[in-house]
Amino acid sequence: MSQLNDLIDMIDGFLASDGFDQRWHVAKSIARKVAGADLNYGELDHPSGALKWMSSTMCPDYLAHYMSSEYYLTDSIIDDCVRTNELCRHDFGQMRQSETLSKKAAMMHEDLHDLGYFGAVSQAFQSTEPNTRTGAVLLADRDLLTFGGPELSLNLQRVTGTLCAFLGRPDETTTAPVYFIEHSPLTHRETEVLKLLASGFQYARMAEKMGISEIMVRTHVKTARQKLQASTRDQAVAIAVRDGLIQI
């Protein structure tokens, strides 16, 4: 009953709030009460999974590290937020799970475990904005096995669902921390071929270095030219350098 009362209090708090800052204050308090740690909340592009913006109660130093390391490009939590509407559980610092993650994603999990987080639960839903999903992540300072019962899992699902439904978007009056992500218009492969072109590589050498066919190299160069509105591959390299998309 106390869990339902907490949920009702949270909804009442949201309804009585004026603006994102007040709703964020309500969200922070419920996150610490149910998970014992921190809250991440933001919007993702769908279906690409690109993180658009995020608010967080985590340590600013870690968030700066998260952004500079571009963990959001391989974040398995974001992947689940794009993939499903279901509540997802994430355990940090477990060797078995690390073997199923990319190297960078495993490093992120290790960083979180070193900071004292045992795991997280996440959930996301389609936003009212087109091609956008809104997601909430509760980071836990205790073993997620303590969240194992179906009743408690249901309560967590209610909390994350309510956060996604009520928190809304920050606006020009918001003073709560909001991190906006600037994404390159180029894919990783397109960026790589332009870097190699800038270094004087020919298509055959590029294909060998990248481990793909020469036809695929040419395809990546073509799509990069189209995105940058370049008429030649040399012009594409020049535009990418000018816009800070690659460094030589």
C-alpha positions as protocol buffer text, in pm:
chain_id: "A"
residue {
  index: 1
  type: MET
  ca { x: 0 y: 0 z: 0 }
}
residue {
  index: 2
  type: SER
  ca { x: 287 y: 239 z: 81 }
}
residue {
  index: 3
  type: GLN
  ca { x: 421 y: 197 z: -273 }
}
residue {
  index: 4
  type: LEU
  ca { x: 84 y: 295 z: -421 }
}
residue {
  index: 5
  type: ASN
  ca { x: 70 y: 591 z: -185 }
}
residue {
  index: 6
  type: ASP
  ca { x: 416 y: 699 z: -306 }
}
residue {
  index: 7
  type: LEU
  ca { x: 292 y: 677 z: -664 }
}
residue {
  index: 8
  type: ILE
  ca { x: -19 y: 882 z: -586 }
}
residue {
  index: 9
  type: ASP
  ca { x: 195 y: 1142 z: -407 }
}
residue {
  index: 10
  type: MET
  ca { x: 425 y: 1162 z: -709 }
}
residue {
  index: 11
  type: ILE
  ca { x: 133 y: 1216 z: -950 }
}
residue {
  index: 12
  type: ASP
  ca { x: -15 y: 1479 z: -718 }
}
residue {
  index: 13
  type: GLY
  ca { x: 325 y: 1648 z: -704 }
}
residue {
  index: 14
  type: PHE
  ca { x: 351 y: 1656 z: -1083 }
}
residue {
  index: 15
  type: LEU
  ca { x: -2 y: 1796 z: -1120 }
}
residue {
  index: 16
  type: ALA
  ca { x: 72 y: 2070 z: -867 }
}
residue {
  index: 17
  type: SER
  ca { x: 403 y: 2162 z: -1030 }
}
residue {
  index: 18
  type: ASP
  ca { x: 459 y: 2466 z: -1250 }
}
residue {
  index: 19
  type: GLY
  ca { x: 733 y: 2403 z: -1505 }
}
residue {
  index: 20
  type: PHE
  ca { x: 1003 y: 2144 z: -1561 }
}
residue {
  index: 21
  type: ASP
  ca { x: 1216 y: 2249 z: -1263 }
}
residue {
  index: 22
  type: GLN
  ca { x: 940 y: 2174 z: -1013 }
}
residue {
  index: 23
  type: ARG
  ca { x: 853 y: 1845 z: -1181 }
}
residue {
  index: 24
  type: TRP
  ca { x: 1223 y: 1753 z: -1182 }
}
residue {
  index: 25
  type: HIS
  ca { x: 1238 y: 1813 z: -807 }
}
residue {
  index: 26
  type: VAL
  ca { x: 945 y: 1572 z: -759 }
}
residue {
  index: 27
  type: ALA
  ca { x: 1110 y: 1316 z: -989 }
}
residue {
  index: 28
  type: LYS
  ca { x: 1444 y: 1331 z: -804 }
}
residue {
  index: 29
  type: SER
  ca { x: 1284 y: 1262 z: -469 }
}
residue {
  index: 30
  type: ILE
  ca { x: 1088 y: 959 z: -591 }
}
residue {
  index: 31
  type: ALA
  ca { x: 1395 y: 818 z: -771 }
}
residue {
  index: 32
  type: ARG
  ca { x: 1599 y: 826 z: -451 }
}
residue {
  index: 33
  type: LYS
  ca { x: 1311 y: 673 z: -256 }
}
residue {
  index: 34
  type: VAL
  ca { x: 1247 y: 374 z: -484 }
}
residue {
  index: 35
  type: ALA
  ca { x: 1599 y: 304 z: -619 }
}
residue {
  index: 36
  type: GLY
  ca { x: 1822 y: 469 z: -361 }
}
residue {
  index: 37
  type: ALA
  ca { x: 2036 y: 650 z: -615 }
}
residue {
  index: 38
  type: ASP
  ca { x: 1993 y: 854 z: -931 }
}
residue {
  index: 39
  type: LEU
  ca { x: 1767 y: 932 z: -1225 }
}
residue {
  index: 40
  type: ASN
  ca { x: 1838 y: 983 z: -1595 }
}
residue {
  index: 41
  type: TYR
  ca { x: 1561 y: 1110 z: -1819 }
}
residue {
  index: 42
  type: GLY
  ca { x: 1556 y: 1224 z: -2180 }
}
residue {
  index: 43
  type: GLU
  ca { x: 1450 y: 1177 z: -2540 }
}
residue {
  index: 44
  type: LEU
  ca { x: 1579 y: 949 z: -2813 }
}
residue {
  index: 45
  type: ASP
  ca { x: 1540 y: 955 z: -3188 }
}
residue {
  index: 46
  type: HIS
  ca { x: 1350 y: 655 z: -3316 }
}
residue {
  index: 47
  type: PRO
  ca { x: 1451 y: 429 z: -3480 }
}
residue {
  index: 48
  type: SER
  ca { x: 1816 y: 542 z: -3486 }
}
residue {
  index: 49
  type: GLY
  ca { x: 1847 y: 552 z: -3104 }
}
residue {
  index: 50
  type: ALA
  ca { x: 2041 y: 880 z: -3112 }
}
residue {
  index: 51
  type: LEU
  ca { x: 2021 y: 1053 z: -2773 }
}
residue {
  index: 52
  type: LYS
  ca { x: 1872 y: 1402 z: -2821 }
}
residue {
  index: 53
  type: TRP
  ca { x: 1900 y: 1539 z: -2468 }
}
residue {
  index: 54
  type: MET
  ca { x: 1920 y: 1415 z: -2111 }
}
residue {
  index: 55
  type: SER
  ca { x: 1864 y: 1544 z: -1758 }
}
residue {
  index: 56
  type: SER
  ca { x: 2039 y: 1361 z: -1477 }
}
residue {
  index: 57
  type: THR
  ca { x: 2099 y: 1366 z: -1102 }
}
residue {
  index: 58
  type: MET
  ca { x: 2433 y: 1189 z: -1146 }
}
residue {
  index: 59
  type: CYS
  ca { x: 2770 y: 1341 z: -1058 }
}
residue {
  index: 60
  type: PRO
  ca { x: 2858 y: 1619 z: -1309 }
}
residue {
  index: 61
  type: ASP
  ca { x: 3214 y: 1485 z: -1341 }
}
residue {
  index: 62
  type: TYR
  ca { x: 3085 y: 1146 z: -1451 }
}
residue {
  index: 63
  type: LEU
  ca { x: 2835 y: 1302 z: -1692 }
}
residue {
  index: 64
  type: ALA
  ca { x: 3117 y: 1503 z: -1850 }
}
residue {
  index: 65
  type: HIS
  ca { x: 3311 y: 1176 z: -1887 }
}
residue {
  index: 66
  type: TYR
  ca { x: 3002 y: 1003 z: -2035 }
}
residue {
  index: 67
  type: MET
  ca { x: 2964 y: 1278 z: -2296 }
}
residue {
  index: 68
  type: SER
  ca { x: 3334 y: 1313 z: -2383 }
}
residue {
  index: 69
  type: SER
  ca { x: 3371 y: 933 z: -2412 }
}
residue {
  index: 70
  type: GLU
  ca { x: 3058 y: 923 z: -2633 }
}
residue {
  index: 71
  type: TYR
  ca { x: 2921 y: 635 z: -2429 }
}
residue {
  index: 72
  type: TYR
  ca { x: 2575 y: 725 z: -2559 }
}
residue {
  index: 73
  type: LEU
  ca { x: 2674 y: 579 z: -2897 }
}
residue {
  index: 74
  type: THR
  ca { x: 2703 y: 225 z: -2754 }
}
residue {
  index: 75
  type: ASP
  ca { x: 2492 y: 249 z: -2438 }
}
residue {
  index: 76
  type: SER
  ca { x: 2301 y: -81 z: -2395 }
}
residue {
  index: 77
  type: ILE
  ca { x: 2045 y: 99 z: -2177 }
}
residue {
  index: 78
  type: ILE
  ca { x: 1962 y: 330 z: -2468 }
}
residue {
  index: 79
  type: ASP
  ca { x: 1940 y: 26 z: -2698 }
}
residue {
  index: 80
  type: ASP
  ca { x: 1672 y: -126 z: -2476 }
}
residue {
  index: 81
  type: CYS
  ca { x: 1484 y: 204 z: -2456 }
}
residue {
  index: 82
  type: VAL
  ca { x: 1464 y: 204 z: -2837 }
}
residue {
  index: 83
  type: ARG
  ca { x: 1382 y: -166 z: -2866 }
}
residue {
  index: 84
  type: THR
  ca { x: 1089 y: -212 z: -2629 }
}
residue {
  index: 85
  type: ASN
  ca { x: 824 y: -49 z: -2410 }
}
residue {
  index: 86
  type: GLU
  ca { x: 888 y: -307 z: -2138 }
}
residue {
  index: 87
  type: LEU
  ca { x: 1074 y: -240 z: -1814 }
}
residue {
  index: 88
  type: CYS
  ca { x: 1435 y: -355 z: -1861 }
}
residue {
  index: 89
  type: ARG
  ca { x: 1687 y: -450 z: -1594 }
}
residue {
  index: 90
  type: HIS
  ca { x: 2061 y: -382 z: -1623 }
}
residue {
  index: 91
  type: ASP
  ca { x: 2326 y: -528 z: -1391 }
}
residue {
  index: 92
  type: PHE
  ca { x: 2667 y: -360 z: -1372 }
}
residue {
  index: 93
  type: GLY
  ca { x: 3005 y: -519 z: -1304 }
}
residue {
  index: 94
  type: GLN
  ca { x: 2908 y: -875 z: -1400 }
}
residue {
  index: 95
  type: MET
  ca { x: 3161 y: -1064 z: -1611 }
}
residue {
  index: 96
  type: ARG
  ca { x: 2897 y: -1274 z: -1785 }
}
residue {
  index: 97
  type: GLN
  ca { x: 2708 y: -969 z: -1907 }
}
residue {
  index: 98
  type: SER
  ca { x: 3029 y: -786 z: -2003 }
}
residue {
  index: 99
  type: GLU
  ca { x: 3105 y: -1065 z: -2249 }
}
residue {
  index: 100
  type: THR
  ca { x: 2783 y: -987 z: -2441 }
}
residue {
  index: 101
  type: LEU
  ca { x: 2852 y: -611 z: -2466 }
}
residue {
  index: 102
  type: SER
  ca { x: 3076 y: -409 z: -2693 }
}
residue {
  index: 103
  type: LYS
  ca { x: 3410 y: -306 z: -2541 }
}
residue {
  index: 104
  type: LYS
  ca { x: 3294 y: 54 z: -2489 }
}
residue {
  index: 105
  type: ALA
  ca { x: 2957 y: -51 z: -2342 }
}
residue {
  index: 106
  type: ALA
  ca { x: 3135 y: -288 z: -2101 }
}
residue {
  index: 107
  type: MET
  ca { x: 3367 y: -3 z: -1997 }
}
residue {
  index: 108
  type: MET
  ca { x: 3064 y: 214 z: -1921 }
}
residue {
  index: 109
  type: HIS
  ca { x: 2913 y: -58 z: -1703 }
}
residue {
  index: 110
  type: GLU
  ca { x: 3243 y: -96 z: -1516 }
}
residue {
  index: 111
  type: ASP
  ca { x: 3260 y: 281 z: -1461 }
}
residue {
  index: 112
  type: LEU
  ca { x: 2907 y: 281 z: -1319 }
}
residue {
  index: 113
  type: HIS
  ca { x: 2988 y: -13 z: -1090 }
}
residue {
  index: 114
  type: ASP
  ca { x: 3301 y: 166 z: -966 }
}
residue {
  index: 115
  type: LEU
  ca { x: 3084 y: 466 z: -880 }
}
residue {
  index: 116
  type: GLY
  ca { x: 2871 y: 246 z: -654 }
}
residue {
  index: 117
  type: TYR
  ca { x: 2580 y: 164 z: -884 }
}
residue {
  index: 118
  type: PHE
  ca { x: 2478 y: -203 z: -879 }
}
residue {
  index: 119
  type: GLY
  ca { x: 2242 y: -171 z: -1173 }
}
residue {
  index: 120
  type: ALA
  ca { x: 1947 y: 12 z: -1324 }
}
residue {
  index: 121
  type: VAL
  ca { x: 1595 y: -29 z: -1452 }
}
residue {
  index: 122
  type: SER
  ca { x: 1481 y: 157 z: -1763 }
}
residue {
  index: 123
  type: GLN
  ca { x: 1165 y: 209 z: -1962 }
}
residue {
  index: 124
  type: ALA
  ca { x: 1073 y: 423 z: -2263 }
}
residue {
  index: 125
  type: PHE
  ca { x: 763 y: 503 z: -2465 }
}
residue {
  index: 126
  type: GLN
  ca { x: 673 y: 674 z: -2789 }
}
residue {
  index: 127
  type: SER
  ca { x: 658 y: 1050 z: -2736 }
}
residue {
  index: 128
  type: THR
  ca { x: 392 y: 1285 z: -2869 }
}
residue {
  index: 129
  type: GLU
  ca { x: 669 y: 1417 z: -3093 }
}
residue {
  index: 130
  type: PRO
  ca { x: 720 y: 1222 z: -3418 }
}
residue {
  index: 131
  type: ASN
  ca { x: 1011 y: 975 z: -3431 }
}
residue {
  index: 132
  type: THR
  ca { x: 1086 y: 1034 z: -3062 }
}
residue {
  index: 133
  type: ARG
  ca { x: 1087 y: 812 z: -2754 }
}
residue {
  index: 134
  type: THR
  ca { x: 1090 y: 939 z: -2395 }
}
residue {
  index: 135
  type: GLY
  ca { x: 1287 y: 729 z: -2148 }
}
residue {
  index: 136
  type: ALA
  ca { x: 1355 y: 714 z: -1774 }
}
residue {
  index: 137
  type: VAL
  ca { x: 1639 y: 525 z: -1602 }
}
residue {
  index: 138
  type: LEU
  ca { x: 1653 y: 457 z: -1227 }
}
residue {
  index: 139
  type: LEU
  ca { x: 2008 y: 379 z: -1112 }
}
residue {
  index: 140
  type: ALA
  ca { x: 2024 y: 163 z: -799 }
}
residue {
  index: 141
  type: ASP
  ca { x: 2280 y: 171 z: -518 }
}
residue {
  index: 142
  type: ARG
  ca { x: 2192 y: -183 z: -414 }
}
residue {
  index: 143
  type: ASP
  ca { x: 2177 y: -524 z: -577 }
}
residue {
  index: 144
  type: LEU
  ca { x: 1889 y: -544 z: -822 }
}
residue {
  index: 145
  type: LEU
  ca { x: 1806 y: -888 z: -686 }
}
residue {
  index: 146
  type: THR
  ca { x: 1631 y: -691 z: -414 }
}
residue {
  index: 147
  type: PHE
  ca { x: 1396 y: -576 z: -691 }
}
residue {
  index: 148
  type: GLY
  ca { x: 1324 y: -935 z: -792 }
}
residue {
  index: 149
  type: GLY
  ca { x: 966 y: -980 z: -672 }
}
residue {
  index: 150
  type: PRO
  ca { x: 685 y: -927 z: -924 }
}
residue {
  index: 151
  type: GLU
  ca { x: 510 y: -676 z: -698 }
}
residue {
  index: 152
  type: LEU
  ca { x: 818 y: -456 z: -667 }
}
residue {
  index: 153
  type: SER
  ca { x: 892 y: -487 z: -1039 }
}
residue {
  index: 154
  type: LEU
  ca { x: 538 y: -370 z: -1109 }
}
residue {
  index: 155
  type: ASN
  ca { x: 591 y: -72 z: -879 }
}
residue {
  index: 156
  type: LEU
  ca { x: 912 y: 23 z: -1060 }
}
residue {
  index: 157
  type: GLN
  ca { x: 729 y: -4 z: -1391 }
}
residue {
  index: 158
  type: ARG
  ca { x: 458 y: 228 z: -1260 }
}
residue {
  index: 159
  type: VAL
  ca { x: 720 y: 477 z: -1145 }
}
residue {
  index: 160
  type: THR
  ca { x: 916 y: 484 z: -1474 }
}
residue {
  index: 161
  type: GLY
  ca { x: 593 y: 499 z: -1673 }
}
residue {
  index: 162
  type: THR
  ca { x: 466 y: 791 z: -1465 }
}
residue {
  index: 163
  type: LEU
  ca { x: 798 y: 975 z: -1503 }
}
residue {
  index: 164
  type: CYS
  ca { x: 779 y: 941 z: -1882 }
}
residue {
  index: 165
  type: ALA
  ca { x: 415 y: 1052 z: -1887 }
}
residue {
  index: 166
  type: PHE
  ca { x: 443 y: 1358 z: -1661 }
}
residue {
  index: 167
  type: LEU
  ca { x: 795 y: 1504 z: -1662 }
}
residue {
  index: 168
  type: GLY
  ca { x: 770 y: 1667 z: -2003 }
}
residue {
  index: 169
  type: ARG
  ca { x: 1039 y: 1875 z: -2169 }
}
residue {
  index: 170
  type: PRO
  ca { x: 1267 y: 2146 z: -2036 }
}
residue {
  index: 171
  type: ASP
  ca { x: 1211 y: 2498 z: -2169 }
}
residue {
  index: 172
  type: GLU
  ca { x: 1389 y: 2833 z: -2171 }
}
residue {
  index: 173
  type: THR
  ca { x: 1313 y: 2886 z: -1800 }
}
residue {
  index: 174
  type: THR
  ca { x: 1465 y: 2553 z: -1691 }
}
residue {
  index: 175
  type: THR
  ca { x: 1759 y: 2569 z: -1451 }
}
residue {
  index: 176
  type: ALA
  ca { x: 1784 y: 2191 z: -1395 }
}
residue {
  index: 177
  type: PRO
  ca { x: 2086 y: 2036 z: -1572 }
}
residue {
  index: 178
  type: VAL
  ca { x: 2007 y: 1944 z: -1933 }
}
residue {
  index: 179
  type: TYR
  ca { x: 2265 y: 1789 z: -2166 }
}
residue {
  index: 180
  type: PHE
  ca { x: 2204 y: 1834 z: -2538 }
}
residue {
  index: 181
  type: ILE
  ca { x: 2380 y: 1600 z: -2779 }
}
residue {
  index: 182
  type: GLU
  ca { x: 2514 y: 1720 z: -3114 }
}
residue {
  index: 183
  type: HIS
  ca { x: 2526 y: 1426 z: -3354 }
}
residue {
  index: 184
  type: SER
  ca { x: 2730 y: 1407 z: -3669 }
}
residue {
  index: 185
  type: PRO
  ca { x: 2520 y: 1371 z: -3986 }
}
residue {
  index: 186
  type: LEU
  ca { x: 2764 y: 1099 z: -4091 }
}
residue {
  index: 187
  type: THR
  ca { x: 2765 y: 737 z: -3980 }
}
residue {
  index: 188
  type: HIS
  ca { x: 3076 y: 584 z: -3823 }
}
residue {
  index: 189
  type: ARG
  ca { x: 3169 y: 415 z: -4155 }
}
residue {
  index: 190
  type: GLU
  ca { x: 3117 y: 735 z: -4356 }
}
residue {
  index: 191
  type: THR
  ca { x: 3340 y: 927 z: -4113 }
}
residue {
  index: 192
  type: GLU
  ca { x: 3603 y: 655 z: -4135 }
}
residue {
  index: 193
  type: VAL
  ca { x: 3621 y: 655 z: -4516 }
}
residue {
  index: 194
  type: LEU
  ca { x: 3657 y: 1034 z: -4523 }
}
residue {
  index: 195
  type: LYS
  ca { x: 3939 y: 1016 z: -4268 }
}
residue {
  index: 196
  type: LEU
  ca { x: 4117 y: 756 z: -4482 }
}
residue {
  index: 197
  type: LEU
  ca { x: 4063 y: 961 z: -4797 }
}
residue {
  index: 198
  type: ALA
  ca { x: 4215 y: 1260 z: -4620 }
}
residue {
  index: 199
  type: SER
  ca { x: 4518 y: 1043 z: -4535 }
}
residue {
  index: 200
  type: GLY
  ca { x: 4568 y: 952 z: -4902 }
}
residue {
  index: 201
  type: PHE
  ca { x: 4424 y: 599 z: -4899 }
}
residue {
  index: 202
  type: GLN
  ca { x: 4287 y: 455 z: -5223 }
}
residue {
  index: 203
  type: TYR
  ca { x: 3971 y: 244 z: -5230 }
}
residue {
  index: 204
  type: ALA
  ca { x: 4150 y: -94 z: -5231 }
}
residue {
  index: 205
  type: ARG
  ca { x: 4363 y: -6 z: -4927 }
}
residue {
  index: 206
  type: MET
  ca { x: 4063 y: 140 z: -4749 }
}
residue {
  index: 207
  type: ALA
  ca { x: 3866 y: -179 z: -4803 }
}
residue {
  index: 208
  type: GLU
  ca { x: 4151 y: -388 z: -4666 }
}
residue {
  index: 209
  type: LYS
  ca { x: 4198 y: -167 z: -4360 }
}
residue {
  index: 210
  type: MET
  ca { x: 3826 y: -152 z: -4282 }
}
residue {
  index: 211
  type: GLY
  ca { x: 3763 y: -521 z: -4351 }
}
residue {
  index: 212
  type: ILE
  ca { x: 3485 y: -456 z: -4602 }
}
residue {
  index: 213
  type: SER
  ca { x: 3450 y: -482 z: -4979 }
}
residue {
  index: 214
  type: GLU
  ca { x: 3565 y: -209 z: -5214 }
}
residue {
  index: 215
  type: ILE
  ca { x: 3205 y: -172 z: -5333 }
}
residue {
  index: 216
  type: MET
  ca { x: 3097 y: -93 z: -4976 }
}
residue {
  index: 217
  type: VAL
  ca { x: 3378 y: 162 z: -4945 }
}
residue {
  index: 218
  type: ARG
  ca { x: 3254 y: 336 z: -5258 }
}
residue {
  index: 219
  type: THR
  ca { x: 2898 y: 327 z: -5121 }
}
residue {
  index: 220
  type: HIS
  ca { x: 3002 y: 492 z: -4795 }
}
residue {
  index: 221
  type: VAL
  ca { x: 3193 y: 761 z: -4986 }
}
residue {
  index: 222
  type: LYS
  ca { x: 2889 y: 824 z: -5207 }
}
residue {
  index: 223
  type: THR
  ca { x: 2645 y: 857 z: -4915 }
}
residue {
  index: 224
  type: ALA
  ca { x: 2889 y: 1085 z: -4730 }
}
residue {
  index: 225
  type: ARG
  ca { x: 2913 y: 1310 z: -5039 }
}
residue {
  index: 226
  type: GLN
  ca { x: 2533 y: 1322 z: -5066 }
}
residue {
  index: 227
  type: LYS
  ca { x: 2487 y: 1412 z: -4699 }
}
residue {
  index: 228
  type: LEU
  ca { x: 2749 y: 1688 z: -4720 }
}
residue {
  index: 229
  type: GLN
  ca { x: 2618 y: 1806 z: -5059 }
}
residue {
  index: 230
  type: ALA
  ca { x: 2963 y: 1764 z: -5211 }
}
residue {
  index: 231
  type: SER
  ca { x: 3014 y: 1708 z: -5582 }
}
residue {
  index: 232
  type: THR
  ca { x: 3347 y: 1525 z: -5538 }
}
residue {
  index: 233
  type: ARG
  ca { x: 3508 y: 1313 z: -5271 }
}
residue {
  index: 234
  type: ASP
  ca { x: 3781 y: 1578 z: -5220 }
}
residue {
  index: 235
  type: GLN
  ca { x: 3513 y: 1838 z: -5160 }
}
residue {
  index: 236
  type: ALA
  ca { x: 3343 y: 1603 z: -4911 }
}
residue {
  index: 237
  type: VAL
  ca { x: 3670 y: 1573 z: -4718 }
}
residue {
  index: 238
  type: ALA
  ca { x: 3716 y: 1952 z: -4721 }
}
residue {
  index: 239
  type: ILE
  ca { x: 3361 y: 2011 z: -4591 }
}
residue {
  index: 240
  type: ALA
  ca { x: 3402 y: 1745 z: -4320 }
}
residue {
  index: 241
  type: VAL
  ca { x: 3724 y: 1908 z: -4201 }
}
residue {
  index: 242
  type: ARG
  ca { x: 3569 y: 2256 z: -4210 }
}
residue {
  index: 243
  type: ASP
  ca { x: 3266 y: 2144 z: -4008 }
}
residue {
  index: 244
  type: GLY
  ca { x: 3476 y: 1956 z: -3753 }
}
residue {
  index: 245
  type: LEU
  ca { x: 3336 y: 1615 z: -3853 }
}
residue {
  index: 246
  type: ILE
  ca { x: 3687 y: 1476 z: -3905 }
}
residue {
  index: 247
  type: GLN
  ca { x: 4033 y: 1584 z: -3798 }
}
residue {
  index: 248
  type: ILE
  ca { x: 4350 y: 1542 z: -4004 }
}
